[in-house]
């Protein structure tokens, strides 16, 4: 039996160690690398010659979705399973657009996770059915990349001037992007727009 070489990327060490222990019980899966940051995924994947990467979405350094896109570009043969605590339809859509082979919420049992790892290696795509239905019902993300970037930067309460300086834009351009995002989301203000976009998984 050939062993499946797996990379685990999860910033919460207790969750990561529990997942590694559970997956390590499977006779055909070996967890060969563990990282706590999204920006460490690609180097670890290269170093350990992995078959499958199991990525959390919300990690420091880089999100699991961004790490998926990097892996897809640099190591196209590596399969990617994205797992998240937050079953947000927008996350599912973005993960699939980035090239993920599977998308699951974390409350799935470990045996199911191991089965998904085997399925993606066999060329299947696996998507949590409840999330797939919600993503279809929700429709596409209406925000452009620039609007999302401006909203993300505004999320910590930054002023227009601070956002402009951070993104190398004029304050007028920042104002325009914010007002477009607020309008598209039918929000009352930027704070509500940030909250709504986050809930949908669009940021």
C-alpha positions in Angstrom: 0.0 0.0 0.0 1.5 3.4 -1.0 1.2 6.0 1.7 -0.5 9.3 1.1 1.8 12.1 2.1 -0.2 14.9 3.7 0.6 18.5 4.8 -1.6 20.0 7.5 -1.9 23.8 7.7 -3.9 25.0 10.8 -3.0 27.9 13.1 -4.6 26.5 16.2 -2.1 24.0 17.5 -4.6 22.0 19.5 -6.8 21.5 16.4 -3.8 20.8 14.2 -2.3 18.2 16.6 -5.7 16.5 17.0 -6.2 16.3 13.3 -2.7 15.0 12.8 -3.2 12.3 15.4 -6.6 11.2 14.0 -5.4 11.1 10.4 -2.2 9.3 11.5 -4.4 6.4 12.7 -5.4 5.8 9.0 -3.3 2.9 7.6 -2.6 4.7 4.3 -2.1 8.4 5.4 1.1 9.9 6.8 1.1 13.5 8.1 4.6 14.5 6.9 4.4 18.3 7.6 2.5 20.7 9.8 2.5 24.5 9.5 0.6 27.2 11.4 0.8 29.9 8.8 -0.6 30.2 5.3 2.7 31.7 3.9 4.6 28.6 5.0 2.5 26.1 3.0 4.3 26.2 -0.3 7.8 25.8 1.1 6.7 22.9 3.3 4.9 21.3 0.4 8.0 21.4 -1.7 10.3 20.3 1.0 8.2 17.2 2.0 7.0 16.1 -1.5 3.4 16.0 -0.4 0.4 14.4 -2.2 -2.4 16.3 -0.4 -2.5 19.6 1.5 -5.2 20.1 4.1 -5.6 23.8 4.6 -7.6 25.9 7.1 -8.9 29.2 5.6 -8.2 31.7 8.4 -4.5 31.7 9.1 -1.8 34.3 9.7 0.5 35.3 6.8 -1.9 34.2 4.1 -5.4 32.7 3.9 -5.9 29.0 3.0 -7.6 30.3 -0.2 -4.5 32.3 -1.2 -2.2 29.4 -0.3 -4.4 27.1 -2.5 -3.8 29.4 -5.5 -0.1 29.4 -4.8 0.0 25.6 -4.6 -2.1 25.2 -7.8 0.4 27.4 -9.7 3.6 26.0 -8.3 2.7 22.3 -7.7 -0.3 21.5 -9.9 -0.2 17.7 -9.0 -0.8 18.4 -5.3 -4.4 18.0 -4.3 -5.9 20.6 -1.9 -8.6 20.0 0.7 -9.9 23.3 2.3 -11.5 22.9 5.8 -13.1 25.8 7.7 -14.9 26.4 10.9 -17.1 28.9 9.0 -19.5 27.5 6.5 -19.7 30.6 4.4 -20.9 30.2 0.8 -18.5 32.9 -0.4 -15.5 31.0 1.0 -16.6 27.9 -0.9 -16.9 29.8 -4.2 -13.5 31.5 -3.7 -11.8 28.2 -2.7 -13.1 26.5 -5.8 -12.0 29.4 -8.0 -8.6 29.1 -6.5 -8.4 25.5 -7.5 -9.3 23.6 -4.3 -10.3 19.9 -4.9 -12.5 19.7 -1.8 -14.2 22.0 0.7 -15.5 20.8 4.1 -16.6 22.3 7.4 -14.5 21.2 10.4 -17.3 19.4 12.2 -17.1 16.5 9.7 -15.8 13.3 11.4 -12.2 12.4 10.9 -13.1 9.2 9.1 -15.0 11.3 6.5 -11.9 13.6 6.2 -9.7 10.6 5.5 -12.2 9.4 2.9 -12.1 12.8 1.2 -8.3 12.8 1.1 -8.5 9.4 -0.8 -11.2 10.7 -3.1 -9.3 13.8 -4.2 -6.2 11.7 -4.8 -8.4 9.6 -7.1 -9.4 12.7 -9.1 -12.8 13.4 -7.5 -14.0 16.8 -6.3 -15.8 16.9 -2.9 -17.9 19.7 -1.7 -20.0 19.9 1.5 -23.6 19.6 0.0 -25.2 22.1 2.4 -22.6 24.7 1.5 -22.9 24.0 -2.2 -26.6 24.7 -2.1 -26.1 27.9 -0.1 -23.5 29.1 -2.5 -25.8 28.7 -5.4 -28.6 30.5 -3.6 -26.3 33.3 -2.6 -25.1 34.1 -6.1 -21.7 35.5 -7.0 -19.7 38.0 -5.0 -20.7 41.4 -6.4 -17.5 43.1 -5.2 -14.5 43.7 -7.4 -11.0 42.7 -6.1 -10.2 46.4 -5.5 -13.5 47.0 -3.6 -12.7 43.9 -1.4 -9.2 45.1 -0.8 -10.4 48.6 0.3 -13.1 47.1 2.5 -10.6 44.7 4.1 -8.3 47.6 4.9 -11.2 49.6 6.3 -12.2 46.7 8.6 -9.9 47.8 11.4 -11.4 51.3 11.5 -8.8 52.9 9.3 -9.6 56.4 8.0 -9.8 57.1 4.3 -6.4 58.8 4.5 -4.9 55.7 6.1 -6.5 53.4 3.6 -5.3 55.6 0.7 -1.7 55.6 2.1 -1.7 51.8 2.7 -3.0 50.9 -0.8 -1.2 53.8 -2.7 -4.5 55.3 -3.9 -5.9 58.8 -3.7 -8.5 59.5 -0.9 -11.1 60.3 -3.6 -10.6 56.8 -5.2 -10.9 55.2 -1.7 -14.1 57.1 -1.1 -15.5 55.9 -4.5 -14.6 52.2 -3.9 -16.1 52.3 -0.4 -19.4 53.9 -1.6 -19.6 51.4 -4.5 -19.2 48.5 -2.0 -21.7 50.0 0.4 -24.2 50.5 -2.4 -23.7 46.9 -3.9 -24.3 45.4 -0.4 -27.2 47.7 0.4 -25.4 48.5 3.6 -25.9 51.7 5.7 -22.2 52.4 6.2 -18.8 50.9 5.8 -18.9 49.0 9.1 -22.1 47.3 8.1 -20.6 46.6 4.6 -17.6 44.9 6.2 -19.8 42.8 8.5 -22.1 41.7 5.6 -19.2 40.9 3.3 -17.4 38.9 6.0 -20.6 36.9 6.8 -20.9 35.9 3.2 -17.2 35.0 3.0 -16.5 37.6 0.4 -13.6 39.3 2.2 
